[in-house]
Amino acid sequence: MDMNEVIARINELAAKNKTVGLTEEELEERAKLRRMYIDNVTGNLKGQLDNTYILRPAGTKEKVVRK
C-alpha cells in the first residue's frame, strides 16, 4: 500500500469517526495504518540521519553518531 493511500485512508477514517463513529474493525484498521505511517516516518528520518555529516569550520566532516 502506497503511503499516499495510507494517509488518505487514515483521513477517511478520521472524518468518519468525527461524524458517525467507527466500528471495532475500523478502529483496528486505523491503528494498523497509523503504525505503518509512524514506522515509515521514523525509518525515513533514521535513514536521513545515517547520511548526515557535520561540516566543521576547519573543513573536516564528522558523521552524526547516535548518543
PQR file of N, CA, C, O and H, with PARSE charges and radii, in Angstrom:
ATOM      1  N   MET A   1       0.842  -1.176   0.000 -0.4000 1.5000
ATOM      2  CA  MET A   1       0.000   0.000   0.000 -0.0000 2.0000
ATOM      3  C   MET A   1       0.892   1.246   0.000  0.5500 1.7000
ATOM      4  O   MET A   1       1.807   1.360   0.815 -0.5500 1.4000
ATOM      5  N   ASP A   2       0.628   2.144  -0.887 -0.4000 1.5000
ATOM      6  CA  ASP A   2       1.373   3.386  -1.035 -0.0000 2.0000
ATOM      7  C   ASP A   2       1.090   4.311   0.158  0.5500 1.7000
ATOM      8  O   ASP A   2      -0.018   4.300   0.693 -0.5500 1.4000
ATOM      9  H   ASP A   2      -0.116   2.050  -1.550  0.4000 1.0000
ATOM     10  N   MET A   3       2.081   5.108   0.578 -0.4000 1.5000
ATOM     11  CA  MET A   3       1.891   5.998   1.722 -0.0000 2.0000
ATOM     12  C   MET A   3       0.784   7.016   1.476  0.5500 1.7000
ATOM     13  O   MET A   3       0.076   7.392   2.411 -0.5500 1.4000
ATOM     14  H   MET A   3       2.981   5.117   0.143  0.4000 1.0000
ATOM     15  N   ASN A   4       0.623   7.468   0.233 -0.4000 1.5000
ATOM     16  CA  ASN A   4      -0.469   8.397  -0.061 -0.0000 2.0000
ATOM     17  C   ASN A   4      -1.821   7.741   0.167  0.5500 1.7000
ATOM     18  O   ASN A   4      -2.759   8.382   0.641 -0.5500 1.4000
ATOM     19  H   ASN A   4       1.198   7.162  -0.526  0.4000 1.0000
ATOM     20  N   GLU A   5      -1.917   6.460  -0.172 -0.4000 1.5000
ATOM     21  CA  GLU A   5      -3.151   5.714   0.064 -0.0000 2.0000
ATOM     22  C   GLU A   5      -3.398   5.516   1.552  0.5500 1.7000
ATOM     23  O   GLU A   5      -4.533   5.605   2.019 -0.5500 1.4000
ATOM     24  H   GLU A   5      -1.155   5.939  -0.558  0.4000 1.0000
ATOM     25  N   VAL A   6      -2.320   5.245   2.300 -0.4000 1.5000
ATOM     26  CA  VAL A   6      -2.426   5.077   3.748 -0.0000 2.0000
ATOM     27  C   VAL A   6      -2.934   6.362   4.385  0.5500 1.7000
ATOM     28  O   VAL A   6      -3.847   6.333   5.210 -0.5500 1.4000
ATOM     29  H   VAL A   6      -1.397   5.173   1.920  0.4000 1.0000
ATOM     30  N   ILE A   7      -2.345   7.485   4.005 -0.4000 1.5000
ATOM     31  CA  ILE A   7      -2.746   8.777   4.563 -0.0000 2.0000
ATOM     32  C   ILE A   7      -4.190   9.097   4.202  0.5500 1.7000
ATOM     33  O   ILE A   7      -4.949   9.586   5.038 -0.5500 1.4000
ATOM     34  H   ILE A   7      -1.603   7.509   3.334  0.4000 1.0000
ATOM     35  N   ALA A   8      -4.569   8.822   2.961 -0.4000 1.5000
ATOM     36  CA  ALA A   8      -5.946   9.084   2.535 -0.0000 2.0000
ATOM     37  C   ALA A   8      -6.923   8.245   3.345  0.5500 1.7000
ATOM     38  O   ALA A   8      -7.971   8.744   3.757 -0.5500 1.4000
ATOM     39  H   ALA A   8      -3.952   8.425   2.282  0.4000 1.0000
ATOM     40  N   ARG A   9      -6.598   6.982   3.578 -0.4000 1.5000
ATOM     41  CA  ARG A   9      -7.491   6.110   4.343 -0.0000 2.0000
ATOM     42  C   ARG A   9      -7.557   6.550   5.805  0.5500 1.7000
ATOM     43  O   ARG A   9      -8.631   6.524   6.407 -0.5500 1.4000
ATOM     44  H   ARG A   9      -5.747   6.577   3.243  0.4000 1.0000
ATOM     45  N   ILE A  10      -6.430   6.950   6.380 -0.4000 1.5000
ATOM     46  CA  ILE A  10      -6.434   7.462   7.756 -0.0000 2.0000
ATOM     47  C   ILE A  10      -7.347   8.678   7.847  0.5500 1.7000
ATOM     48  O   ILE A  10      -8.114   8.816   8.800 -0.5500 1.4000
ATOM     49  H   ILE A  10      -5.558   6.971   5.892  0.4000 1.0000
ATOM     50  N   ASN A  11      -7.262   9.551   6.861 -0.4000 1.5000
ATOM     51  CA  ASN A  11      -8.109  10.750   6.859 -0.0000 2.0000
ATOM     52  C   ASN A  11      -9.585  10.398   6.704  0.5500 1.7000
ATOM     53  O   ASN A  11     -10.442  11.022   7.330 -0.5500 1.4000
ATOM     54  H   ASN A  11      -6.639   9.439   6.087  0.4000 1.0000
ATOM     55  N   GLU A  12      -9.885   9.401   5.873 -0.4000 1.5000
ATOM     56  CA  GLU A  12     -11.276   8.950   5.724 -0.0000 2.0000
ATOM     57  C   GLU A  12     -11.821   8.441   7.056  0.5500 1.7000
ATOM     58  O   GLU A  12     -12.935   8.774   7.459 -0.5500 1.4000
ATOM     59  H   GLU A  12      -9.189   8.894   5.364  0.4000 1.0000
ATOM     60  N   LEU A  13     -11.016   7.634   7.721 -0.4000 1.5000
ATOM     61  CA  LEU A  13     -11.448   7.075   9.000 -0.0000 2.0000
ATOM     62  C   LEU A  13     -11.589   8.165  10.059  0.5500 1.7000
ATOM     63  O   LEU A  13     -12.491   8.101  10.895 -0.5500 1.4000
ATOM     64  H   LEU A  13     -10.111   7.364   7.393  0.4000 1.0000
ATOM     65  N   ALA A  14     -10.717   9.156  10.032 -0.4000 1.5000
ATOM     66  CA  ALA A  14     -10.814  10.260  10.987 -0.0000 2.0000
ATOM     67  C   ALA A  14     -12.093  11.052  10.764  0.5500 1.7000
ATOM     68  O   ALA A  14     -12.766  11.428  11.724 -0.5500 1.4000
ATOM     69  H   ALA A  14      -9.985   9.208   9.353  0.4000 1.0000
ATOM     70  N   ALA A  15     -12.430  11.304   9.516 -0.4000 1.5000
ATOM     71  CA  ALA A  15     -13.654  12.049   9.205 -0.0000 2.0000
ATOM     72  C   ALA A  15     -14.887  11.249   9.630  0.5500 1.7000
ATOM     73  O   ALA A  15     -15.833  11.803  10.190 -0.5500 1.4000
ATOM     74  H   ALA A  15     -11.883  10.998   8.737  0.4000 1.0000
ATOM     75  N   LYS A  16     -14.865   9.953   9.360 -0.4000 1.5000
ATOM     76  CA  LYS A  16     -15.996   9.107   9.742 -0.0000 2.0000
ATOM     77  C   LYS A  16     -16.128   9.045  11.263  0.5500 1.7000
ATOM     78  O   LYS A  16     -17.238   9.045  11.794 -0.5500 1.4000
ATOM     79  H   LYS A  16     -14.097   9.503   8.905  0.4000 1.0000
ATOM     80  N   ASN A  17     -15.000   8.993  11.954 -0.4000 1.5000
ATOM     81  CA  ASN A  17     -15.013   8.933  13.412 -0.0000 2.0000
ATOM     82  C   ASN A  17     -15.658  10.188  14.003  0.5500 1.7000
ATOM     83  O   ASN A  17     -16.363  10.112  15.009 -0.5500 1.4000
ATOM     84  H   ASN A  17     -14.098   8.993  11.523  0.4000 1.0000
ATOM     85  N   LYS A  18     -15.416  11.333  13.381 -0.4000 1.5000
ATOM     86  CA  LYS A  18     -15.985  12.591  13.861 -0.0000 2.0000
ATOM     87  C   LYS A  18     -17.481  12.674  13.619  0.5500 1.7000
ATOM     88  O   LYS A  18     -18.194  13.339  14.371 -0.5500 1.4000
ATOM     89  H   LYS A  18     -14.843  11.395  12.564  0.4000 1.0000
ATOM     90  N   THR A  19     -17.968  12.005  12.574 -0.4000 1.5000
ATOM     91  CA  THR A  19     -19.387  12.126  12.233 -0.0000 2.0000
ATOM     92  C   THR A  19     -20.233  11.009  12.845  0.5500 1.7000
ATOM     93  O   THR A  19     -21.146  11.284  13.623 -0.5500 1.4000
ATOM     94  H   THR A  19     -17.389  11.466  11.964  0.4000 1.0000
ATOM     95  N   VAL A  20     -19.941   9.760  12.504 -0.4000 1.5000
ATOM     96  CA  VAL A  20     -20.798   8.664  12.954 -0.0000 2.0000
ATOM     97  C   VAL A  20     -20.099   7.664  13.858  0.5500 1.7000
ATOM     98  O   VAL A  20     -20.758   6.806  14.446 -0.5500 1.4000
ATOM     99  H   VAL A  20     -19.199   9.537  11.872  0.4000 1.0000
ATOM    100  N   GLY A  21     -18.797   7.751  13.983 -0.4000 1.5000
ATOM    101  CA  GLY A  21     -18.054   6.796  14.797 -0.0000 2.0000
ATOM    102  C   GLY A  21     -17.546   5.633  13.967  0.5500 1.7000
ATOM    103  O   GLY A  21     -17.929   5.461  12.810 -0.5500 1.4000
ATOM    104  H   GLY A  21     -18.261   8.447  13.506  0.4000 1.0000
ATOM    105  N   LEU A  22     -16.678   4.839  14.575 -0.4000 1.5000
ATOM    106  CA  LEU A  22     -16.044   3.724  13.873 -0.0000 2.0000
ATOM    107  C   LEU A  22     -16.444   2.401  14.510  0.5500 1.7000
ATOM    108  O   LEU A  22     -16.698   2.314  15.711 -0.5500 1.4000
ATOM    109  H   LEU A  22     -16.366   4.979  15.515  0.4000 1.0000
ATOM    110  N   THR A  23     -16.492   1.372  13.664 -0.4000 1.5000
ATOM    111  CA  THR A  23     -16.728   0.025  14.164 -0.0000 2.0000
ATOM    112  C   THR A  23     -15.427  -0.509  14.752  0.5500 1.7000
ATOM    113  O   THR A  23     -14.368   0.102  14.605 -0.5500 1.4000
ATOM    114  H   THR A  23     -16.285   1.443  12.688  0.4000 1.0000
ATOM    115  N   GLU A  24     -15.520  -1.643  15.410 -0.4000 1.5000
ATOM    116  CA  GLU A  24     -14.332  -2.263  16.004 -0.0000 2.0000
ATOM    117  C   GLU A  24     -13.297  -2.597  14.934  0.5500 1.7000
ATOM    118  O   GLU A  24     -12.100  -2.412  15.154 -0.5500 1.4000
ATOM    119  H   GLU A  24     -16.380  -2.139  15.528  0.4000 1.0000
ATOM    120  N   GLU A  25     -13.747  -3.087  13.777 -0.4000 1.5000
ATOM    121  CA  GLU A  25     -12.827  -3.430  12.685 -0.0000 2.0000
ATOM    122  C   GLU A  25     -12.127  -2.168  12.156  0.5500 1.7000
ATOM    123  O   GLU A  25     -10.934  -2.188  11.857 -0.5500 1.4000
ATOM    124  H   GLU A  25     -14.719  -3.237  13.598  0.4000 1.0000
ATOM    125  N   GLU A  26     -12.878  -1.091  12.049 -0.4000 1.5000
ATOM    126  CA  GLU A  26     -12.295   0.160  11.554 -0.0000 2.0000
ATOM    127  C   GLU A  26     -11.310   0.738  12.561  0.5500 1.7000
ATOM    128  O   GLU A  26     -10.310   1.338  12.166 -0.5500 1.4000
ATOM    129  H   GLU A  26     -13.848  -1.075  12.292  0.4000 1.0000
ATOM    130  N   LEU A  27     -11.569   0.571  13.845 -0.4000 1.5000
ATOM    131  CA  LEU A  27     -10.623   1.024  14.866 -0.0000 2.0000
ATOM    132  C   LEU A  27      -9.307   0.255  14.756  0.5500 1.7000
ATOM    133  O   LEU A  27      -8.228   0.832  14.885 -0.5500 1.4000
ATOM    134  H   LEU A  27     -12.381   0.084  14.166  0.4000 1.0000
ATOM    135  N   GLU A  28      -9.409  -1.055  14.516 -0.4000 1.5000
ATOM    136  CA  GLU A  28      -8.215  -1.882  14.335 -0.0000 2.0000
ATOM    137  C   GLU A  28      -7.464  -1.480  13.074  0.5500 1.7000
ATOM    138  O   GLU A  28      -6.236  -1.388  13.080 -0.5500 1.4000
ATOM    139  H   GLU A  28     -10.285  -1.524  14.411  0.4000 1.0000
ATOM    140  N   GLU A  29      -8.207  -1.240  11.986 -0.4000 1.5000
ATOM    141  CA  GLU A  29      -7.583  -0.812  10.728 -0.0000 2.0000
ATOM    142  C   GLU A  29      -6.873   0.517  10.920  0.5500 1.7000
ATOM    143  O   GLU A  29      -5.751   0.699  10.446 -0.5500 1.4000
ATOM    144  H   GLU A  29      -9.204  -1.315  11.981  0.4000 1.0000
ATOM    145  N   ARG A  30      -7.518   1.445  11.612 -0.4000 1.5000
ATOM    146  CA  ARG A  30      -6.926   2.759  11.866 -0.0000 2.0000
ATOM    147  C   ARG A  30      -5.630   2.626  12.660  0.5500 1.7000
ATOM    148  O   ARG A  30      -4.644   3.300  12.362 -0.5500 1.4000
ATOM    149  H   ARG A  30      -8.429   1.297  11.997  0.4000 1.0000
ATOM    150  N   ALA A  31      -5.632   1.761  13.666 -0.4000 1.5000
ATOM    151  CA  ALA A  31      -4.431   1.546  14.475 -0.0000 2.0000
ATOM    152  C   ALA A  31      -3.292   0.976  13.631  0.5500 1.7000
ATOM    153  O   ALA A  31      -2.145   1.399  13.767 -0.5500 1.4000
ATOM    154  H   ALA A  31      -6.433   1.213  13.908  0.4000 1.0000
ATOM    155  N   LYS A  32      -3.610   0.010  12.754 -0.4000 1.5000
ATOM    156  CA  LYS A  32      -2.580  -0.578  11.881 -0.0000 2.0000
ATOM    157  C   LYS A  32      -2.021   0.464  10.911  0.5500 1.7000
ATOM    158  O   LYS A  32      -0.810   0.545  10.704 -0.5500 1.4000
ATOM    159  H   LYS A  32      -4.542  -0.334  12.643  0.4000 1.0000
ATOM    160  N   LEU A  33      -2.913   1.256  10.321 -0.4000 1.5000
ATOM    161  CA  LEU A  33      -2.473   2.273   9.362 -0.0000 2.0000
ATOM    162  C   LEU A  33      -1.626   3.337  10.037  0.5500 1.7000
ATOM    163  O   LEU A  33      -0.627   3.788   9.478 -0.5500 1.4000
ATOM    164  H   LEU A  33      -3.897   1.190  10.489  0.4000 1.0000
ATOM    165  N   ARG A  34      -2.018   3.735  11.227 -0.4000 1.5000
ATOM    166  CA  ARG A  34      -1.224   4.728  11.963 -0.0000 2.0000
ATOM    167  C   ARG A  34       0.156   4.181  12.280  0.5500 1.7000
ATOM    168  O   ARG A  34       1.146   4.905  12.170 -0.5500 1.4000
ATOM    169  H   ARG A  34      -2.830   3.369  11.682  0.4000 1.0000
ATOM    170  N   ARG A  35       0.241   2.905  12.677 -0.4000 1.5000
ATOM    171  CA  ARG A  35       1.535   2.284  12.977 -0.0000 2.0000
ATOM    172  C   ARG A  35       2.393   2.230  11.720  0.5500 1.7000
ATOM    173  O   ARG A  35       3.594   2.494  11.780 -0.5500 1.4000
ATOM    174  H   ARG A  35      -0.563   2.317  12.766  0.4000 1.0000
ATOM    175  N   MET A  36       1.789   1.889  10.575 -0.4000 1.5000
ATOM    176  CA  MET A  36       2.524   1.871   9.307 -0.0000 2.0000
ATOM    177  C   MET A  36       3.091   3.251   9.002  0.5500 1.7000
ATOM    178  O   MET A  36       4.250   3.377   8.605 -0.5500 1.4000
ATOM    179  H   MET A  36       0.813   1.675  10.526  0.4000 1.0000
ATOM    180  N   TYR A  37       2.277   4.284   9.188 -0.4000 1.5000
ATOM    181  CA  TYR A  37       2.697   5.642   8.899 -0.0000 2.0000
ATOM    182  C   TYR A  37       3.831   6.068   9.824  0.5500 1.7000
ATOM    183  O   TYR A  37       4.826   6.631   9.367 -0.5500 1.4000
ATOM    184  H   TYR A  37       1.336   4.182   9.511  0.4000 1.0000
ATOM    185  N   ILE A  38       3.689   5.805  11.115 -0.4000 1.5000
ATOM    186  CA  ILE A  38       4.727   6.182  12.085 -0.0000 2.0000
ATOM    187  C   ILE A  38       6.027   5.447  11.792  0.5500 1.7000
ATOM    188  O   ILE A  38       7.097   6.053  11.832 -0.5500 1.4000
ATOM    189  H   ILE A  38       2.881   5.348  11.486  0.4000 1.0000
ATOM    190  N   ASP A  39       5.953   4.152  11.497 -0.4000 1.5000
ATOM    191  CA  ASP A  39       7.152   3.378  11.174 -0.0000 2.0000
ATOM    192  C   ASP A  39       7.828   3.913   9.921  0.5500 1.7000
ATOM    193  O   ASP A  39       9.057   3.958   9.851 -0.5500 1.4000
ATOM    194  H   ASP A  39       5.083   3.660  11.464  0.4000 1.0000
ATOM    195  N   ASN A  40       7.037   4.321   8.929 -0.4000 1.5000
ATOM    196  CA  ASN A  40       7.594   4.867   7.701 -0.0000 2.0000
ATOM    197  C   ASN A  40       8.313   6.185   7.967  0.5500 1.7000
ATOM    198  O   ASN A  40       9.433   6.383   7.495 -0.5500 1.4000
ATOM    199  H   ASN A  40       6.039   4.285   8.986  0.4000 1.0000
ATOM    200  N   VAL A  41       7.692   7.074   8.707 -0.4000 1.5000
ATOM    201  CA  VAL A  41       8.306   8.373   9.006 -0.0000 2.0000
ATOM    202  C   VAL A  41       9.579   8.179   9.825  0.5500 1.7000
ATOM    203  O   VAL A  41      10.595   8.818   9.555 -0.5500 1.4000
ATOM    204  H   VAL A  41       6.783   6.913   9.090  0.4000 1.0000
ATOM    205  N   THR A  42       9.528   7.306  10.818 -0.4000 1.5000
ATOM    206  CA  THR A  42      10.694   7.038  11.658 -0.0000 2.0000
ATOM    207  C   THR A  42      11.834   6.447  10.831  0.5500 1.7000
ATOM    208  O   THR A  42      12.987   6.849  10.983 -0.5500 1.4000
ATOM    209  H   THR A  42       8.702   6.787  11.038  0.4000 1.0000
ATOM    210  N   GLY A  43      11.513   5.502   9.965 -0.4000 1.5000
ATOM    211  CA  GLY A  43      12.533   4.895   9.117 -0.0000 2.0000
ATOM    212  C   GLY A  43      13.178   5.902   8.178  0.5500 1.7000
ATOM    213  O   GLY A  43      14.393   5.889   7.984 -0.5500 1.4000
ATOM    214  H   GLY A  43      10.576   5.175   9.842  0.4000 1.0000
ATOM    215  N   ASN A  44      12.359   6.780   7.594 -0.4000 1.5000
ATOM    216  CA  ASN A  44      12.895   7.806   6.703 -0.0000 2.0000
ATOM    217  C   ASN A  44      13.823   8.755   7.455  0.5500 1.7000
ATOM    218  O   ASN A  44      14.880   9.127   6.946 -0.5500 1.4000
ATOM    219  H   ASN A  44      11.372   6.791   7.752  0.4000 1.0000
ATOM    220  N   LEU A  45      13.430   9.144   8.660 -0.4000 1.5000
ATOM    221  CA  LEU A  45      14.253  10.043   9.459 -0.0000 2.0000
ATOM    222  C   LEU A  45      15.571   9.384   9.840  0.5500 1.7000
ATOM    223  O   LEU A  45      16.624  10.016   9.765 -0.5500 1.4000
ATOM    224  H   LEU A  45      12.571   8.841   9.074  0.4000 1.0000
ATOM    225  N   LYS A  46      15.522   8.122  10.248 -0.4000 1.5000
ATOM    226  CA  LYS A  46      16.751   7.402  10.595 -0.0000 2.0000
ATOM    227  C   LYS A  46      17.670   7.288   9.383  0.5500 1.7000
ATOM    228  O   LYS A  46      18.884   7.453   9.500 -0.5500 1.4000
ATOM    229  H   LYS A  46      14.666   7.609  10.310  0.4000 1.0000
ATOM    230  N   GLY A  47      17.094   7.007   8.228 -0.4000 1.5000
ATOM    231  CA  GLY A  47      17.891   6.918   7.008 -0.0000 2.0000
ATOM    232  C   GLY A  47      18.558   8.233   6.662  0.5500 1.7000
ATOM    233  O   GLY A  47      19.710   8.265   6.228 -0.5500 1.4000
ATOM    234  H   GLY A  47      16.107   6.872   8.132  0.4000 1.0000
ATOM    235  N   GLN A  48      17.827   9.315   6.857 -0.4000 1.5000
ATOM    236  CA  GLN A  48      18.381  10.635   6.577 -0.0000 2.0000
ATOM    237  C   GLN A  48      19.505  10.964   7.553  0.5500 1.7000
ATOM    238  O   GLN A  48      20.540  11.501   7.157 -0.5500 1.4000
ATOM    239  H   GLN A  48      16.891   9.289   7.209  0.4000 1.0000
ATOM    240  N   LEU A  49      19.301  10.641   8.822 -0.4000 1.5000
ATOM    241  CA  LEU A  49      20.335  10.927   9.816 -0.0000 2.0000
ATOM    242  C   LEU A  49      21.566  10.052   9.621  0.5500 1.7000
ATOM    243  O   LEU A  49      22.677  10.474   9.941 -0.5500 1.4000
ATOM    244  H   LEU A  49      18.460  10.204   9.143  0.4000 1.0000
ATOM    245  N   ASP A  50      21.390   8.857   9.109 -0.4000 1.5000
ATOM    246  CA  ASP A  50      22.534   7.980   8.831 -0.0000 2.0000
ATOM    247  C   ASP A  50      23.442   8.568   7.758  0.5500 1.7000
ATOM    248  O   ASP A  50      24.624   8.232   7.693 -0.5500 1.4000
ATOM    249  H   ASP A  50      20.487   8.514   8.848  0.4000 1.0000
ATOM    250  N   ASN A  51      22.905   9.431   6.926 -0.4000 1.5000
ATOM    251  CA  ASN A  51      23.684  10.036   5.848 -0.0000 2.0000
ATOM    252  C   ASN A  51      23.953  11.513   6.093  0.5500 1.7000
ATOM    253  O   ASN A  51      24.179  12.271   5.150 -0.5500 1.4000
ATOM    254  H   ASN A  51      21.944   9.704   6.978  0.4000 1.0000
ATOM    255  N   THR A  52      23.929  11.924   7.362 -0.4000 1.5000
ATOM    256  CA  THR A  52      24.143  13.329   7.708 -0.0000 2.0000
ATOM    257  C   THR A  52      25.532  13.504   8.315  0.5500 1.7000
ATOM    258  O   THR A  52      25.966  12.722   9.160 -0.5500 1.4000
ATOM    259  H   THR A  52      23.745  11.308   8.128  0.4000 1.0000
ATOM    260  N   TYR A  53      26.200  14.533   7.868 -0.4000 1.5000
ATOM    261  CA  TYR A  53      27.523  14.862   8.382 -0.0000 2.0000
ATOM    262  C   TYR A  53      27.538  16.304   8.864  0.5500 1.7000
ATOM    263  O   TYR A  53      26.804  17.151   8.356 -0.5500 1.4000
ATOM    264  H   TYR A  53      25.847  15.169   7.181  0.4000 1.0000
ATOM    265  N   ILE A  54      28.391  16.569   9.857 -0.4000 1.5000
ATOM    266  CA  ILE A  54      28.582  17.925  10.361 -0.0000 2.0000
ATOM    267  C   ILE A  54      29.862  18.454   9.722  0.5500 1.7000
ATOM    268  O   ILE A  54      30.915  17.822   9.800 -0.5500 1.4000
ATOM    269  H   ILE A  54      28.987  15.880  10.269  0.4000 1.0000
ATOM    270  N   LEU A  55      29.759  19.603   9.100 -0.4000 1.5000
ATOM    271  CA  LEU A  55      30.920  20.228   8.485 -0.0000 2.0000
ATOM    272  C   LEU A  55      31.519  21.205   9.492  0.5500 1.7000
ATOM    273  O   LEU A  55      30.902  22.214   9.833 -0.5500 1.4000
ATOM    274  H   LEU A  55      28.904  20.117   9.037  0.4000 1.0000
ATOM    275  N   ARG A  56      32.717  20.899   9.961 -0.4000 1.5000
ATOM    276  CA  ARG A  56      33.406  21.721  10.959 -0.0000 2.0000
ATOM    277  C   ARG A  56      34.079  22.917  10.279  0.5500 1.7000
ATOM    278  O   ARG A  56      34.391  22.863   9.090 -0.5500 1.4000
ATOM    279  H   ARG A  56      33.218  20.079   9.684  0.4000 1.0000
ATOM    280  N   PRO A  57      34.301  23.994  11.035 -0.5600 1.5000
ATOM    281  CA  PRO A  57      34.955  25.183  10.460  0.2800 2.0000
ATOM    282  C   PRO A  57      36.325  24.887   9.845  0.5500 1.7000
ATOM    283  O   PRO A  57      36.749  25.581   8.921 -0.5500 1.4000
ATOM    284  N   ALA A  58      37.014  23.870  10.345 -0.4000 1.5000
ATOM    285  CA  ALA A  58      38.330  23.507   9.811 -0.0000 2.0000
ATOM    286  C   ALA A  58      38.216  22.798   8.468  0.5500 1.7000
ATOM    287  O   ALA A  58      39.229  22.527   7.823 -0.5500 1.4000
ATOM    288  H   ALA A  58      36.669  23.306  11.095  0.4000 1.0000
ATOM    289  N   GLY A  59      36.990  22.495   8.040 -0.4000 1.5000
ATOM    290  CA  GLY A  59      36.790  21.842   6.757 -0.0000 2.0000
ATOM    291  C   GLY A  59      36.636  20.340   6.853  0.5500 1.7000
ATOM    292  O   GLY A  59      36.486  19.671   5.830 -0.5500 1.4000
ATOM    293  H   GLY A  59      36.167  22.715   8.564  0.4000 1.0000
ATOM    294  N   THR A  60      36.669  19.796   8.054 -0.4000 1.5000
ATOM    295  CA  THR A  60      36.509  18.353   8.219 -0.0000 2.0000
ATOM    296  C   THR A  60      35.032  17.994   8.336  0.5500 1.7000
ATOM    297  O   THR A  60      34.209  18.790   8.788 -0.5500 1.4000
ATOM    298  H   THR A  60      36.791  20.339   8.885  0.4000 1.0000
ATOM    299  N   LYS A  61      34.730  16.784   7.918 -0.4000 1.5000
ATOM    300  CA  LYS A  61      33.366  16.280   8.048 -0.0000 2.0000
ATOM    301  C   LYS A  61      33.332  15.248   9.167  0.5500 1.7000
ATOM    302  O   LYS A  61      34.218  14.402   9.290 -0.5500 1.4000
ATOM    303  H   LYS A  61      35.399  16.138   7.551  0.4000 1.0000
ATOM    304  N   GLU A  62      32.293  15.343   9.969 -0.4000 1.5000
ATOM    305  CA  GLU A  62      32.131  14.402  11.078 -0.0000 2.0000
ATOM    306  C   GLU A  62      30.747  13.764  10.961  0.5500 1.7000
ATOM    307  O   GLU A  62      29.738  14.463  10.875 -0.5500 1.4000
ATOM    308  H   GLU A  62      31.573  16.030   9.869  0.4000 1.0000
ATOM    309  N   LYS A  63      30.713  12.446  10.958 -0.4000 1.5000
ATOM    310  CA  LYS A  63      29.440  11.740  10.857 -0.0000 2.0000
ATOM    311  C   LYS A  63      28.641  11.929  12.148  0.5500 1.7000
ATOM    312  O   LYS A  63      29.195  11.881  13.246 -0.5500 1.4000
ATOM    313  H   LYS A  63      31.533  11.879  11.028  0.4000 1.0000
ATOM    314  N   VAL A  64      27.345  12.142  11.999 -0.4000 1.5000
ATOM    315  CA  VAL A  64      26.475  12.254  13.159 -0.0000 2.0000
ATOM    316  C   VAL A  64      26.363  10.872  13.775  0.5500 1.7000
ATOM    317  O   VAL A  64      26.060   9.903  13.079 -0.5500 1.4000
ATOM    318  H   VAL A  64      26.895  12.181  11.107  0.4000 1.0000
ATOM    319  N   VAL A  65      26.610  10.772  15.098 -0.4000 1.5000
ATOM    320  CA  VAL A  65      26.557   9.483  15.782 -0.0000 2.0000
ATOM    321  C   VAL A  65      25.388   9.479  16.762  0.5500 1.7000
ATOM    322  O   VAL A  65      24.970  10.516  17.278 -0.5500 1.4000
ATOM    323  H   VAL A  65      26.857  11.559  15.663  0.4000 1.0000
ATOM    324  N   ARG A  66      24.888   8.293  16.994 -0.4000 1.5000
ATOM    325  CA  ARG A  66      23.786   8.120  17.929 -0.0000 2.0000
ATOM    326  C   ARG A  66      24.316   8.195  19.357  0.5500 1.7000
ATOM    327  O   ARG A  66      25.360   7.623  19.673 -0.5500 1.4000
ATOM    328  H   ARG A  66      25.228   7.451  16.575  0.4000 1.0000
ATOM    329  N   LYS A  67      23.596   8.898  20.205 -0.4000 1.5000
ATOM    330  CA  LYS A  67      24.022   9.002  21.612 -0.0000 2.0000
ATOM    331  C   LYS A  67      23.321   7.980  22.448  0.5500 1.7000
ATOM    332  O   LYS A  67      23.547   7.910  23.656 -0.5500 1.4000
ATOM    333  H   LYS A  67      22.748   9.363  19.949  0.4000 1.0000
TER
END
